[in-house]
Amino acid sequence: MFTAINDASGPSPFPPLAGILDLARAQRLSITELFQLAEARSAAGKRIEAVEIYKVWIAFNEAHPFLHLVYFNYSVTLRQLGDIADSIHALRACLKLEPRFAQAHINLGRAFEDSGLATQAVQQWRSFVELTAESTADRMAHRLMALQHIGRVMENAGLLEDAEAALWEAIELRPDKTEAGQHWSALRQRQCKWPLLVPSEHVSMRQLLDAMSPLALACYSDDPLFQLAKAYRYNKSFVGRPDTSGIARKAPKRKTGTGERLRVGYVSSDLRDHAVGFALREVLELHDKKSVEIYAYYCGEPVANDATQTRIKNAVDRWRDIATLDDAEAARQIAGDGIDILIDVNGYTKHARTKIFAYRPAPVIVNFCGYPGSMGSPFHQYMITDERIVPPENEIYYSEKVLRIPCSQPIDRKRVVAEKPSRTEAGLPEAVFVFACFNGMQKITEASFGHWMTILNAAPGSVLWLLTGGDAVDHRLRQAAEKAGVAPDRLIFAPKAPNDKHLARIALADLFLDTYPYGAHSTAADALTMGLPVLTFPGKSFAARFCHSIVAATGVPELICSGPGEYMEKAIAFANAPEELATIRESLQAKRESSVLRDVPALTRELEQLFWQMQAECERGETPVPDLRNLDLYYEVGAECVDNNIVFSDDRTYRQRYLERLAAWNDYAPIPLDNRLWTAAVASAT
């Protein structure tokens, strides 16, 4: 919402109300004085008096040339009082006097949206867009804002094509502004539109690439150095460096060896019926309350009758809902609670509150569980993962110090599973080999889909079972299958289902086919837990290595391939001779309860040991400092190399591309040494 127009200078803000109203009736209260007096009262919480001042002034000054500005401020004050209906009336009066007043269009659309009238909101913003075809800096800024609002509301309503079109208008208007481009590329991923990035006469490929979010980039390219550099730039742009005075905890409280519990805070918008909530709820229940005191900070949307949130509330020592607090207030709450170890369970995902961590409200800040990659920030000191996702030689791709647990995918062994349906009930043919992938549509790239089409063509009669992306997306994938020589009806789309029923139907498939470069995470754990084998191959980045870690944790390494070639060969072999796959399914079932994946008590104990290790290092003054050297340079090199990293390549080839470009940059201007690729040994040999 726009704030009211104000002029803070001027006379004392609180002369008697009756005198002010008399001046307004006599037309002796200037508009400057009106704003000063009314807004001072509003700021002091006397909004009813401010409304009365505006109302009387409007009634007796209808010929004033700036009456529309008064109506606008009047509408803002009414909205602050919760009177949305009268606020709408005031905004309409404002626009009747000045049809091109941008702030009123924006606020009126927001008022409609907040009243549940998304269609009217979009119509309101669209009318302003049509009014501002001519270019002036101020009007273009508001036109851009209106288009972004249209895109957001359309996306929330599931109208992805319309949202994409509105956002593209915004991108072409200001390609240097990244917000619209960030949502546009993510929308195209969700719609399986390939190629993903399509430049125009007004927007370059580099501008589209610069606008991508770190999470969307992980779905686009297996380039961990570029992803790290993208996270670093994203953090600088969207988080910045807030004023931490009065918030940051300056020193740790000594707890090692004292018998006092360690205070651990989990911050997330997903502590509810969500993949992250499902993953963490048993861990939170198993924490040793003699060793650690657990605080949960929920920053998500309100939920009702949420079983996962209820379990988490019962499991933790303190539940704090910080959704309505701004970032600084939330940081003060955390600092006031005396948290020792603060865990970011969002990263750069939806509803993330990254700026809270930028205030440094705890001595130790950890990246764990919610985000598949490095934060690239100066305030995330540790990352918890496992040795398969980040082996020692890959630590150069992360700015945090890497600590490890047995498996990075916590699970909940108490999850409710409905009665298993028949294939017919699930919409599947009974007597065919069923390949499946239950990953989100945004993870399905053109290359992964091509692998699947190769497999289907070599396995006649088989089908591919996917989660629906909506009618338009499903139709697009069927068309792509037909172009690849696969009958469209061999793609079967599963409707959305409650979690217990989805778990029950998973095992109806024969083989889960992972995606690349962003593989299955909780979906792989779900499939393997239900006895469905998951075929995967590891890449280089966090998201591209997660699934193979989960598969290894279940004790079936024969499902891990060396690359896409072996992945396709094995999938075809399993479909044409399923006896070996039946043996693997039996092995999965036999090892189920003893697998690393399901040893949640051990994972929880390992986590607690790491928390105490971090605390001890902090007390000794050994908390690591994130390594952010040369990341702007790595970003530039990554942008040059990104086309080569969309398809699978081995580690040696990947690093050699970077080294060649770094050497060329160094020839032009010397590059400072770092601990990634441009080391002293490399530089001296170049």
C-alpha positions as CSV (number, residue, x, y, z in Angstrom):
1,M,0.0,0.0,0.0
2,F,1.1,3.5,-0.7
3,T,1.5,5.7,2.4
4,A,-0.3,9.0,2.7
5,I,1.3,12.2,1.2
6,N,2.8,14.1,4.0
7,D,4.8,17.2,4.9
8,A,6.5,16.7,8.3
9,S,7.5,20.3,8.7
10,G,5.3,23.0,10.2
11,P,3.4,23.9,13.3
12,S,2.7,21.8,16.5
13,P,0.7,18.7,15.5
14,F,-1.9,18.8,18.2
15,P,-4.0,22.0,18.3
16,P,-7.6,21.4,19.4
17,L,-9.6,19.3,17.0
18,A,-12.6,21.7,17.1
19,G,-10.4,24.6,16.0
20,I,-9.0,22.6,13.1
21,L,-12.5,21.7,11.9
22,D,-13.6,25.3,12.2
23,L,-10.7,26.4,9.9
24,A,-11.6,23.6,7.5
25,R,-15.2,24.8,7.2
26,A,-14.1,28.4,6.7
27,Q,-11.7,27.3,3.9
28,R,-8.8,28.8,6.0
29,L,-6.9,25.5,6.4
30,S,-4.3,25.2,3.6
31,I,-3.6,21.8,2.1
32,T,-0.1,21.7,3.6
33,E,-1.5,22.4,7.1
34,L,-4.2,19.8,6.5
35,F,-1.6,17.1,5.7
36,Q,0.6,18.1,8.6
37,L,-2.2,18.1,11.2
38,A,-4.1,15.0,9.9
39,E,-1.0,12.8,9.4
40,A,0.5,13.8,12.7
41,R,-2.7,12.6,14.4
42,S,-2.7,9.4,12.3
43,A,0.9,8.7,13.2
44,A,0.0,9.1,16.9
45,G,-2.8,6.5,16.6
46,K,-5.6,9.1,16.5
47,R,-6.8,8.0,13.1
48,I,-10.5,8.6,13.8
49,E,-9.7,12.3,14.4
50,A,-7.6,12.3,11.2
51,V,-10.6,10.9,9.3
52,E,-12.8,13.6,10.7
53,I,-10.4,16.3,9.7
54,Y,-10.2,15.0,6.1
55,K,-13.9,14.5,5.9
56,V,-14.8,18.0,7.0
57,W,-12.1,19.6,4.8
58,I,-13.4,17.7,1.7
59,A,-17.0,18.8,2.4
60,F,-16.1,22.5,2.4
61,N,-13.3,22.7,-0.1
62,E,-14.7,20.9,-3.1
63,A,-13.3,23.4,-5.6
64,H,-9.7,23.0,-4.4
65,P,-7.3,22.1,-7.3
66,F,-5.6,19.4,-5.2
67,L,-8.7,17.8,-3.8
68,H,-7.7,14.5,-5.4
69,L,-4.6,14.3,-3.1
70,V,-6.8,14.9,-0.1
71,Y,-9.1,12.1,-1.1
72,F,-6.1,9.8,-1.5
73,N,-4.8,10.5,2.0
74,Y,-8.3,10.2,3.3
75,S,-8.5,6.7,1.7
76,V,-5.2,5.6,3.2
77,T,-6.3,6.7,6.7
78,L,-9.6,4.8,6.3
79,R,-7.8,1.7,5.2
80,Q,-5.6,1.9,8.3
81,L,-8.8,1.9,10.3
82,G,-10.0,-1.2,8.5
83,D,-12.8,0.6,6.7
84,I,-12.1,-0.8,3.3
85,A,-15.5,0.1,1.8
86,D,-15.2,3.8,2.5
87,S,-11.6,3.7,1.4
88,I,-12.7,2.4,-2.0
89,H,-15.3,5.2,-2.2
90,A,-12.5,7.8,-1.5
91,L,-10.2,6.3,-4.1
92,R,-12.9,6.3,-6.7
93,A,-13.6,10.0,-5.9
94,C,-9.8,10.7,-6.3
95,L,-9.7,9.0,-9.7
96,K,-12.8,10.8,-10.9
97,L,-11.0,14.1,-10.2
98,E,-7.6,12.8,-11.6
99,P,-8.0,9.7,-13.7
100,R,-4.2,9.3,-14.2
101,F,-3.3,9.4,-10.5
102,A,-1.1,6.3,-10.3
103,Q,-1.0,5.6,-6.6
104,A,-4.8,5.6,-6.4
105,H,-5.0,3.0,-9.2
106,I,-2.5,0.8,-7.4
107,N,-4.2,1.1,-4.0
108,L,-7.7,0.6,-5.5
109,G,-6.6,-2.6,-7.1
110,R,-5.1,-3.8,-3.8
111,A,-8.3,-3.0,-2.0
112,F,-10.3,-5.1,-4.5
113,E,-7.7,-7.9,-4.2
114,D,-7.9,-7.9,-0.4
115,S,-11.7,-8.0,-0.6
116,G,-11.5,-11.2,-2.5
117,L,-12.2,-9.6,-5.9
118,A,-9.1,-10.5,-7.9
119,T,-10.8,-10.0,-11.2
120,Q,-11.8,-6.4,-10.4
121,A,-8.3,-5.8,-9.1
122,V,-6.7,-6.9,-12.4
123,Q,-9.2,-4.8,-14.3
124,Q,-8.3,-1.8,-12.2
125,W,-4.6,-2.2,-12.8
126,R,-5.1,-3.0,-16.5
127,S,-7.1,0.2,-16.9
128,F,-4.1,2.1,-15.6
129,V,-1.7,0.3,-17.9
130,E,-3.9,1.3,-20.8
131,L,-3.9,4.9,-19.6
132,T,-0.1,5.1,-19.5
133,A,0.9,4.1,-22.9
134,E,2.9,7.3,-23.3
135,S,6.4,7.4,-21.7
136,T,7.2,9.6,-18.7
137,A,9.5,8.3,-15.9
138,D,6.9,8.5,-13.2
139,R,4.1,7.0,-15.2
140,M,6.4,4.2,-16.4
141,A,7.4,3.3,-12.8
142,H,3.7,3.0,-11.9
143,R,2.9,1.1,-15.1
144,L,5.6,-1.3,-14.2
145,M,4.2,-1.8,-10.7
146,A,0.7,-2.3,-12.1
147,L,1.9,-5.0,-14.5
148,Q,3.8,-6.8,-11.8
149,H,0.7,-6.8,-9.6
150,I,-1.4,-8.2,-12.5
151,G,1.2,-11.0,-13.0
152,R,1.2,-11.8,-9.3
153,V,-2.6,-12.0,-9.0
154,M,-2.9,-14.0,-12.2
155,E,-0.3,-16.4,-11.0
156,N,-2.0,-16.9,-7.6
157,A,-5.2,-17.6,-9.5
158,G,-3.5,-20.3,-11.5
159,L,-3.8,-18.3,-14.8
160,L,-0.2,-18.9,-15.7
161,E,-0.3,-17.9,-19.4
162,D,-2.0,-14.5,-18.5
163,A,0.5,-13.9,-15.7
164,E,3.4,-14.7,-18.0
165,A,2.1,-12.2,-20.6
166,A,1.7,-9.4,-18.1
167,L,5.2,-10.0,-16.7
168,W,6.7,-10.0,-20.2
169,E,5.2,-6.6,-20.7
170,A,6.9,-5.4,-17.5
171,I,10.2,-7.0,-18.6
172,E,10.2,-5.3,-21.9
173,L,9.3,-2.0,-20.2
174,R,12.3,-2.2,-17.8
175,P,14.6,-5.2,-18.5
176,D,17.0,-3.9,-16.0
177,K,14.5,-4.4,-13.2
178,T,14.8,-8.1,-12.1
179,E,11.6,-8.7,-10.2
180,A,9.3,-9.4,-13.1
181,G,12.0,-11.5,-14.9
182,Q,12.4,-13.5,-11.8
183,H,8.8,-14.6,-11.7
184,W,8.5,-14.9,-15.5
185,S,11.3,-17.5,-15.8
186,A,9.8,-19.4,-12.8
187,L,6.4,-19.4,-14.5
188,R,7.8,-20.7,-17.7
189,Q,9.5,-23.5,-15.8
190,R,6.2,-24.5,-14.2
191,Q,4.6,-24.6,-17.7
192,C,7.4,-26.6,-19.3
193,K,8.0,-24.0,-21.9
194,W,11.2,-24.7,-23.8
195,P,13.5,-23.0,-24.5
196,L,13.1,-21.4,-21.1
197,L,14.7,-18.1,-21.9
198,V,13.7,-16.4,-25.1
199,P,15.2,-12.9,-25.7
200,S,13.6,-10.2,-27.8
201,E,14.6,-7.0,-29.6
202,H,14.2,-5.2,-26.2
203,V,15.5,-7.8,-23.8
204,S,18.8,-9.7,-24.0
205,M,19.6,-13.2,-22.9
206,R,21.9,-11.8,-20.3
207,Q,19.2,-9.7,-18.8
208,L,16.9,-12.7,-18.6
209,L,19.7,-14.7,-17.0
210,D,20.4,-11.9,-14.5
211,A,16.8,-11.8,-13.5
212,M,16.5,-15.5,-12.6
213,S,16.2,-16.4,-9.0
214,P,18.8,-18.8,-7.4
215,L,16.2,-21.5,-7.1
216,A,15.1,-21.2,-10.8
217,L,18.8,-21.3,-11.8
218,A,19.2,-24.6,-10.0
219,C,16.4,-26.1,-12.2
220,Y,18.0,-24.6,-15.3
221,S,21.8,-25.4,-15.1
222,D,24.1,-27.8,-13.2
223,D,26.7,-25.1,-12.4
224,P,27.4,-24.9,-8.7
225,L,29.9,-22.0,-9.0
226,F,27.4,-19.9,-11.0
227,Q,24.7,-20.8,-8.5
228,L,26.9,-19.7,-5.6
229,A,27.7,-16.4,-7.4
230,K,24.0,-16.0,-8.2
231,A,23.1,-16.4,-4.6
232,Y,25.7,-13.9,-3.6
233,R,24.4,-11.3,-6.0
234,Y,20.8,-12.0,-5.1
235,N,21.6,-11.5,-1.4
236,K,23.3,-8.2,-2.1
237,S,20.4,-7.0,-4.2
238,F,17.4,-8.1,-2.1
239,V,18.8,-8.2,1.4
240,G,21.7,-5.7,1.5
241,R,23.3,-4.7,4.7
242,P,20.8,-3.6,7.3
243,D,21.6,-1.6,10.4
244,T,22.2,-4.3,13.1
245,S,22.8,-1.9,16.0
246,G,20.7,-2.8,18.9
247,I,19.8,-6.2,17.5
248,A,22.9,-8.3,16.8
249,R,24.2,-10.5,19.6
250,K,27.8,-9.5,20.0
251,A,29.2,-12.6,21.8
252,P,28.1,-16.1,22.6
253,K,27.0,-17.2,26.0
254,R,29.3,-19.9,27.4
255,K,27.4,-23.1,27.6
256,T,29.9,-25.9,26.7
257,G,30.5,-28.0,29.8
258,T,28.1,-26.0,32.0
259,G,25.1,-28.3,31.9
260,E,23.0,-25.5,30.5
261,R,20.9,-26.4,27.5
262,L,21.7,-25.0,24.0
263,R,19.0,-22.8,22.5
264,V,18.3,-23.7,18.9
265,G,15.9,-21.8,16.7
266,Y,14.3,-23.1,13.5
267,V,13.0,-20.3,11.2
268,S,10.7,-21.3,8.4
269,S,7.5,-20.5,6.6
270,D,6.9,-24.3,6.0
271,L,6.3,-25.6,9.5
272,R,3.0,-27.0,8.4
273,D,1.6,-29.6,6.0
274,H,4.4,-29.0,3.5
275,A,7.4,-31.2,2.4
276,V,9.7,-29.4,4.8
277,G,7.2,-29.7,7.7
278,F,6.8,-33.4,7.0
279,A,10.6,-33.8,7.0
280,L,11.3,-32.0,10.2
281,R,8.4,-32.9,12.5
282,E,9.8,-36.2,13.8
283,V,13.3,-34.7,14.2
284,L,11.8,-31.9,16.4
285,E,10.0,-34.6,18.4
286,L,13.2,-36.6,18.9
287,H,15.5,-33.7,20.0
288,D,17.0,-34.4,23.4
289,K,15.4,-31.8,25.6
290,K,18.1,-32.3,28.3
291,S,20.6,-31.1,25.7
292,V,18.8,-28.6,23.5
293,E,15.9,-26.2,24.0
294,I,14.0,-25.8,20.7
295,Y,12.4,-22.6,19.5
296,A,10.3,-22.6,16.3
297,Y,9.8,-19.3,14.5
298,Y,7.0,-19.5,12.0
299,C,6.9,-16.9,9.2
300,G,4.4,-18.5,6.9
301,E,0.7,-17.9,6.1
302,P,-1.9,-18.7,8.8
303,V,-3.2,-22.2,8.6
304,A,-6.1,-23.9,10.4
305,N,-6.5,-27.5,11.5
306,D,-3.0,-28.3,10.3
307,A,-1.9,-31.6,11.7
308,T,1.8,-31.1,11.1
309,Q,1.8,-27.7,12.7
310,T,0.0,-29.1,15.7
311,R,2.6,-31.8,16.1
312,I,5.5,-29.3,15.8
313,K,3.9,-27.0,18.3
314,N,3.6,-29.9,20.7
315,A,7.2,-31.0,20.1
316,V,9.1,-27.7,20.6
317,D,9.8,-25.8,23.8
318,R,8.6,-22.4,22.4
319,W,6.5,-21.6,19.3
320,R,6.7,-18.1,17.9
321,D,4.6,-16.8,15.1
322,I,6.7,-14.0,13.5
323,A,4.7,-13.6,10.3
324,T,3.2,-10.3,11.3
325,L,6.5,-8.9,12.6
326,D,8.8,-7.0,10.2
327,D,12.3,-8.3,9.8
328,A,13.9,-6.1,12.4
329,E,11.2,-6.9,14.9
330,A,11.5,-10.6,14.3
331,A,15.3,-10.3,14.7
332,R,14.8,-8.5,18.0
333,Q,12.5,-11.3,19.2
334,I,15.1,-14.0,18.3
335,A,17.9,-12.0,19.9
336,G,15.7,-11.4,23.0
337,D,15.1,-15.2,23.3
338,G,18.8,-15.7,23.6
339,I,19.1,-18.2,20.7
340,D,22.6,-19.8,20.3
341,I,22.1,-21.6,17.0
342,L,19.7,-20.2,14.5
343,I,18.7,-22.4,11.5
344,D,17.5,-21.0,8.2
345,V,15.0,-23.6,6.9
346,N,13.9,-21.4,4.0
347,G,17.0,-20.2,2.1
348,Y,15.8,-18.5,-1.1
349,T,12.4,-20.2,-1.3
350,K,8.9,-18.8,-1.2
351,H,8.1,-16.7,1.8
352,A,11.7,-16.6,2.9
353,R,12.6,-14.0,5.4
354,T,16.4,-13.8,4.7
355,K,16.8,-10.3,6.0
356,I,16.0,-11.5,9.5
357,F,19.3,-13.4,9.4
358,A,21.1,-10.4,8.0
359,Y,20.5,-8.7,11.4
360,R,22.6,-11.4,13.0
361,P,20.2,-12.1,15.9
362,A,22.2,-15.2,17.0
363,P,26.0,-15.8,17.2
364,V,25.7,-18.8,14.8
365,I,23.5,-19.0,11.7
366,V,23.0,-22.3,9.8
367,N,21.7,-23.2,6.3
368,F,19.8,-26.5,6.6
369,C,17.0,-28.5,5.2
370,G,15.0,-26.0,3.2
371,Y,17.2,-24.8,0.4
372,P,19.4,-26.9,-2.0
373,G,22.5,-24.8,-2.3
374,S,24.8,-22.2,-0.8
375,M,23.3,-18.9,0.5
376,G,26.3,-16.9,-0.6
377,S,25.7,-14.5,2.2
378,P,28.1,-12.9,4.8
379,F,25.9,-14.1,7.7
380,H,25.3,-17.8,7.0
381,Q,28.3,-19.4,8.6
382,Y,27.5,-23.1,8.3
383,M,25.7,-25.5,6.0
384,I,24.5,-29.0,7.2
385,T,24.4,-31.6,4.5
386,D,25.9,-35.1,3.8
387,E,29.0,-36.4,2.2
388,R,27.3,-37.5,-1.0
389,I,25.7,-34.2,-1.7
390,V,28.9,-32.2,-0.9
391,P,32.0,-34.4,-1.0
392,P,35.1,-32.7,0.3
393,E,36.3,-31.8,-3.2
394,N,33.1,-29.9,-3.8
395,E,33.3,-27.7,-0.8
396,I,34.7,-24.9,-3.0
397,Y,31.1,-24.5,-4.4
398,Y,29.8,-23.2,-1.0
399,S,30.5,-20.1,1.0
400,E,29.5,-21.7,4.3
401,K,31.6,-24.2,6.3
402,V,30.2,-27.6,5.4
403,L,29.2,-30.0,8.2
404,R,27.7,-33.4,7.6
405,I,25.0,-35.8,8.9
406,P,24.4,-39.3,7.6
407,C,21.6,-38.2,5.2
408,S,20.4,-34.7,4.4
409,Q,16.8,-35.8,4.0
410,P,15.0,-36.2,7.3
411,I,11.8,-38.1,7.2
412,D,8.8,-38.8,9.4
413,R,8.3,-42.5,10.1
414,K,4.8,-41.8,11.5
415,R,3.3,-40.5,8.3
416,V,-0.2,-41.7,7.7
417,V,-0.7,-43.8,4.5
418,A,-4.2,-44.4,3.1
419,E,-5.3,-47.8,1.7
420,K,-3.5,-48.7,-1.5
421,P,-5.8,-48.3,-4.5
422,S,-5.8,-50.5,-7.6
423,R,-4.2,-49.3,-10.8
424,T,-7.6,-48.9,-12.3
425,E,-8.7,-46.7,-9.4
426,A,-5.6,-44.6,-9.9
427,G,-6.2,-44.2,-13.7
428,L,-3.4,-46.5,-14.7
429,P,-3.5,-49.5,-17.1
430,E,-3.1,-52.8,-15.3
431,A,-0.7,-54.9,-17.4
432,V,2.0,-52.4,-18.5
433,F,5.3,-51.2,-17.2
434,V,4.7,-47.8,-15.5
435,F,7.5,-45.3,-15.3
436,A,6.8,-42.4,-13.0
437,C,8.0,-39.0,-11.8
438,F,6.3,-37.1,-9.1
439,N,8.6,-34.1,-9.2
440,G,7.1,-30.6,-9.8
441,M,6.8,-29.5,-13.4
442,Q,9.4,-26.8,-12.9
443,K,12.0,-29.6,-12.6
444,I,11.2,-31.1,-16.0
445,T,13.7,-29.7,-18.5
446,E,13.8,-30.3,-22.2
447,A,16.8,-32.6,-21.7
448,S,15.1,-34.7,-19.0
449,F,12.0,-35.0,-21.1
450,G,14.1,-36.0,-24.1
451,H,15.7,-38.8,-21.9
452,W,12.2,-40.0,-21.1
453,M,11.0,-40.1,-24.7
454,T,14.1,-42.1,-25.6
455,I,13.2,-44.6,-22.9
456,L,9.5,-44.8,-23.9
457,N,10.4,-45.4,-27.5
458,A,12.7,-48.2,-26.6
459,A,10.2,-49.8,-24.2
460,P,7.0,-50.3,-26.2
461,G,3.8,-50.5,-24.3
462,S,5.2,-48.7,-21.2
463,V,3.6,-45.5,-19.9
464,L,4.9,-42.4,-18.1
465,W,2.9,-41.3,-15.0
466,L,3.4,-37.7,-13.9
467,L,1.7,-35.3,-11.5
468,T,-0.6,-32.9,-13.4
469,G,0.6,-29.4,-14.1
470,G,-2.9,-28.3,-15.2
471,D,-4.7,-28.9,-18.5
472,A,-2.5,-26.6,-20.6
473,V,0.8,-28.0,-19.3
474,D,-0.4,-31.6,-19.6
475,H,-1.4,-30.9,-23.2
476,R,1.9,-29.2,-24.0
477,L,3.8,-32.3,-22.8
478,R,1.6,-34.6,-24.7
479,Q,2.3,-32.6,-27.9
480,A,6.0,-32.8,-27.1
481,A,5.8,-36.5,-26.7
482,E,4.0,-36.8,-30.1
483,K,6.8,-34.8,-31.7
484,A,9.3,-37.3,-30.2
485,G,7.4,-40.2,-31.7
486,V,5.6,-41.3,-28.5
487,A,1.8,-41.6,-28.5
488,P,0.3,-38.8,-26.4
489,D,-1.9,-41.2,-24.4
490,R,1.2,-42.9,-23.0
491,L,1.6,-39.9,-20.8
492,I,-0.8,-40.2,-17.8
493,F,-1.3,-37.4,-15.4
494,A,-2.2,-38.0,-11.7
495,P,-4.5,-35.4,-10.2
496,K,-3.6,-33.7,-7.0
497,A,-4.4,-35.8,-3.9
498,P,-4.2,-35.5,-0.1
499,N,-0.7,-36.6,1.1
500,D,-1.9,-39.9,2.6
501,K,-3.6,-40.9,-0.6
502,H,-0.7,-39.8,-2.7
503,L,1.7,-41.9,-0.6
504,A,-0.6,-44.9,-1.0
505,R,-0.7,-44.7,-4.8
506,I,3.1,-44.2,-5.4
507,A,4.0,-47.9,-5.2
508,L,1.6,-48.7,-8.1
509,A,4.4,-47.5,-10.5
510,D,7.3,-49.8,-11.4
511,L,10.2,-47.3,-11.6
512,F,10.6,-43.6,-10.6
513,L,12.7,-41.6,-13.2
514,D,14.5,-38.7,-11.6
515,T,15.0,-35.3,-13.2
516,Y,18.2,-33.4,-13.9
517,P,19.6,-30.9,-13.0
518,Y,17.2,-30.5,-10.1
519,G,16.4,-33.9,-8.8
520,A,13.9,-35.4,-6.5
521,H,14.2,-34.5,-2.8
522,S,11.3,-35.5,-0.5
523,T,9.5,-37.1,-3.5
524,A,12.4,-39.6,-3.8
525,A,12.3,-40.3,0.0
526,D,8.5,-40.9,-0.3
527,A,8.9,-43.2,-3.3
528,L,11.7,-45.3,-1.7
529,T,9.8,-45.5,1.6
530,M,6.8,-46.9,-0.2
531,G,9.0,-49.4,-2.1
532,L,9.2,-47.7,-5.5
533,P,12.8,-47.8,-6.9
534,V,14.2,-44.5,-8.0
535,L,16.6,-44.3,-10.9
536,T,19.0,-41.3,-10.8
537,F,22.4,-39.9,-11.7
538,P,24.4,-37.3,-9.8
539,G,25.5,-34.0,-11.2
540,K,27.7,-31.4,-9.6
541,S,25.4,-29.0,-7.8
542,F,23.5,-29.6,-4.5
543,A,20.1,-30.0,-6.2
544,A,21.6,-32.4,-8.8
545,R,23.2,-34.6,-6.1
546,F,20.4,-34.8,-3.6
547,C,18.5,-37.7,-5.0
548,H,21.5,-40.0,-5.3
549,S,22.2,-39.4,-1.7
550,I,18.7,-40.5,-0.7
551,V,19.0,-43.6,-3.0
552,A,22.3,-44.5,-1.4
553,A,20.8,-44.0,2.1
554,T,18.3,-46.8,1.3
555,G,21.0,-49.3,0.5
556,V,20.3,-49.7,-3.3
557,P,23.3,-48.2,-5.0
558,E,22.6,-50.2,-8.2
559,L,19.9,-47.5,-8.9
560,I,22.6,-44.8,-9.1
561,C,23.9,-44.2,-12.7
562,S,27.1,-42.6,-13.9
563,G,25.2,-40.2,-16.3
564,P,22.3,-39.8,-18.6
565,G,23.5,-42.6,-21.0
566,E,23.6,-45.3,-18.3
567,Y,20.3,-43.9,-16.8
568,M,18.5,-44.4,-20.1
569,E,20.1,-47.8,-20.7
570,K,19.1,-49.1,-17.2
571,A,15.5,-47.7,-17.5
572,I,15.1,-49.5,-20.8
573,A,16.6,-52.7,-19.5
574,F,14.3,-52.7,-16.4
575,A,11.2,-52.2,-18.5
576,N,12.1,-55.0,-21.0
577,A,13.3,-57.4,-18.3
578,P,11.7,-56.4,-15.0
579,E,12.9,-59.4,-13.0
580,E,16.0,-57.5,-11.8
581,L,13.8,-54.6,-10.7
582,A,11.7,-57.0,-8.7
583,T,14.8,-58.1,-6.8
584,I,15.6,-54.5,-6.1
585,R,12.1,-53.9,-4.8
586,E,12.5,-56.9,-2.5
587,S,15.9,-55.5,-1.3
588,L,14.3,-52.1,-0.6
589,Q,11.6,-53.8,1.5
590,A,14.1,-55.9,3.4
591,K,16.4,-53.0,4.2
592,R,13.6,-50.5,4.9
593,E,13.7,-50.2,8.6
594,S,17.5,-50.6,9.0
595,S,18.4,-48.1,6.3
596,V,20.2,-44.8,7.0
597,L,17.2,-43.0,5.5
598,R,14.9,-44.2,8.3
599,D,17.4,-43.9,11.2
600,V,15.9,-40.6,12.3
601,P,17.1,-41.0,15.9
602,A,20.7,-41.2,14.7
603,L,20.3,-38.3,12.4
604,T,18.9,-36.2,15.3
605,R,21.7,-37.1,17.6
606,E,24.2,-36.2,14.8
607,L,22.5,-32.8,14.4
608,E,22.7,-32.1,18.1
609,Q,26.4,-33.0,18.1
610,L,27.0,-30.5,15.3
611,F,25.1,-27.8,17.2
612,W,27.4,-28.3,20.1
613,Q,30.4,-28.3,17.8
614,M,29.3,-25.0,16.4
615,Q,28.7,-23.6,19.9
616,A,32.2,-24.7,21.0
617,E,33.8,-23.1,18.0
618,C,31.9,-19.9,18.6
619,E,33.0,-19.8,22.2
620,R,36.6,-20.2,21.1
621,G,36.2,-17.4,18.6
622,E,36.5,-19.9,15.7
623,T,33.2,-19.3,14.0
624,P,33.9,-19.5,10.2
625,V,33.7,-16.4,8.1
626,P,31.9,-17.0,4.7
627,D,34.3,-17.0,1.8
628,L,32.9,-14.5,-0.8
629,R,36.1,-13.7,-2.7
630,N,35.9,-13.2,-6.5
631,L,32.2,-14.2,-6.6
632,D,31.3,-11.3,-9.0
633,L,34.0,-12.6,-11.3
634,Y,32.7,-16.2,-11.0
635,Y,29.3,-14.8,-11.9
636,E,30.6,-13.2,-15.1
637,V,32.4,-16.4,-16.1
638,G,29.3,-18.5,-15.2
639,A,27.1,-16.3,-17.4
640,E,29.5,-17.0,-20.3
641,C,29.5,-20.7,-19.6
642,V,25.9,-21.3,-18.8
643,D,24.8,-22.7,-22.2
644,N,27.4,-25.4,-21.8
645,N,26.2,-26.4,-18.3
646,I,22.6,-26.9,-19.2
647,V,23.5,-30.5,-20.4
648,F,25.4,-33.0,-18.4
649,S,29.2,-32.8,-18.2
650,D,31.8,-34.4,-16.1
651,D,33.6,-32.5,-13.3
652,R,36.9,-32.2,-15.2
653,T,35.3,-30.7,-18.3
654,Y,33.2,-28.3,-16.1
655,R,36.2,-27.0,-14.1
656,Q,38.4,-26.7,-17.2
657,R,35.9,-24.3,-18.8
658,Y,36.1,-22.0,-15.8
659,L,39.8,-22.2,-15.7
660,E,40.3,-21.3,-19.3
661,R,38.1,-18.2,-18.9
662,L,39.7,-17.2,-15.6
663,A,43.1,-17.4,-17.2
664,A,41.9,-15.2,-20.0
665,W,40.5,-12.7,-17.5
666,N,43.8,-12.8,-15.6
667,D,45.8,-12.0,-18.7
668,Y,43.7,-8.9,-19.2
669,A,43.8,-7.8,-15.5
670,P,45.3,-9.8,-12.6
671,I,42.7,-11.7,-10.5
672,P,43.1,-11.9,-6.7
673,L,43.7,-15.4,-5.5
674,D,41.0,-17.4,-3.8
675,N,40.4,-20.9,-2.5
676,R,38.1,-22.1,-5.2
677,L,39.6,-22.5,-8.7
678,W,41.9,-19.5,-8.9
679,T,44.4,-20.7,-6.3
680,A,48.1,-19.8,-6.0
681,A,49.1,-23.1,-7.6
682,V,46.8,-22.6,-10.6
683,A,47.8,-18.9,-11.1
684,S,51.5,-19.7,-11.0
685,A,51.1,-22.5,-13.6
686,T,49.1,-20.3,-16.0
